[in-house]
Amino acid sequence: MLTKEEVIKLAKLSRIALSEAEVEKFQKNLETVLSYVDELKKVNTQGLEEVNQVTGLVNVQRDDKAVVAENRDDIFGQAPEIKDEYFKVKAIL
């Protein structure tokens, strides 16, 4: 069983403030979770194929690559306002 000190340390690492009653509650709850994990460790997975993706979906986003503009003046010409070779936009804060 987890000690109160271990629960308090976990709470501190998680930046969660716990009352004394909550420490006792989580002491029991965490013990239940950890015992379930121990049960999972006992499962024989020998010979099973590792599956990383069960849906068959793949990432369809393109790679983010920097591209040098061929004609910088054309790009800046489309901007409503430019200041010191930067696009000028309205402040949002």
N, C-alpha and C positions, 0 to 999 in steps of 0.2 A: 504494500500500500504506500502511496505517496505521503510523505510527511508534510506537515503544515509549512515548514520552511521551504520545501521544494515548490509547493504551490505558490507561495509568496514570491519566490525567485522567478518562477515562470510569469507571474503577473507583472512583476517589475520589468522583466525583459520585454513583455508585450505592452508595457506602458498602460496597464490597467490597474485602477485602484480598487481594491477589494476590502469589504468589511470582514469582520471575524466570521460572521455567519456565511458569507459568500465563500470564504476560504474553506470552511468545512464542506459546503455544498460542492464546490469544485473539486475538492479532494476526493469525494465519492464519485463524481461524474468522470473525472479524468481517469480514475482507477478502472471504471467500467470500459472506457474507450481503450485504454491500454491493454486490458484483458482481451478485448475483441481483436486487437492487433496481434496479440500473442496467438490467438486461435488461427488467424490468417497465416501466420508464419508456419503453422503446422501442416498446411495444405501441401500435398505433393504436386508440384508443378513440373516434375521431370518429364521430358518429352513433349511438353506443350510449346507451341510456336508463340513467340512474342509478337503481340499486335500493338502497333503504335497508333494506328488510325482505324477506327471501326466503321466510319461512315463512308469511306472511299473518297471523301472530298479532298481537294488539293488547293493550295493557295494560288489564286488566279491573279493576284496583284503583280504588277510589273516591278522590276527592280528600280530603285530610286537612283538615277544616275544624273550627275551634273552635265549639262550641255552648254557649250559656249555658243552664244548667239552669233549668227553670221553677220547680221547688220544691227548693231546696237542702236543706231539712230532711229531705225524703224520701230524698235521696241519702245524706246523712250518717247517717240512721237505719238504713241497710242495712249500714253499716260495722261490723265487730266492735269497733273501738276508735278514738277520735278524740282528738287532742291539739292544742290551739291552732288549731282549724279546719282541721286536716290529718288525713289518714288515717294512723293509726299502724300500722306493720308491723314485723315482726321484723327485726333486723339480720342481714345476710347475710355480713358480713365478720368 
